[in-house]
């Protein structure tokens, strides 16, 4: 994983994308061999590989397989339906959809943000001010603002500010 961090500091381009993809693919192969596809310990490697694939290829069949693989996780023979790596992948997918020119994908963004936010709140046992929610809230707020749904955007930005204030006090304002 440290190699990925080091190469991320390189200038963006095809060479960096290829190196990152190779490292992620090899790392994923090693992790899956040692822990298996359904292990909780494999989630981060799958997410990193998914992220590298999206950066290189966008959403396609390969990235969809990695995305689905993230959700094939078991612990004590029970399916794990949510964890931070799964949510991060969902948010990455939403960001790619937000950048798309495909009207079907763009139309799905608001619903995906809404569902993901609620799933994350449920995961956090109803805590709406947990720092884990920052990324989904700010993405959702920006989407609402760009969609000219200003009152909804304001409510989301206010929630984001509440989270920041609870973390950093009045210094963040």
Secondary structure, DSSP 8 states (H G I E B T S, - for coil): -HHHHHHTTS-SSHHHHHHHHHHHHHHHHHHHHHH-TT-GGGHHHHHHHHHHHHHHH-SSHHHHHHHHHHT-EEETTEEE---HHHHHHHHHHHHHHHT---HHHHHHHHHHHHHHHHHHHHHTTT-TT-GGGHHHHHHHHHHHHHTT-HHHHHHHHHHHHHHHHHHHGGGG-
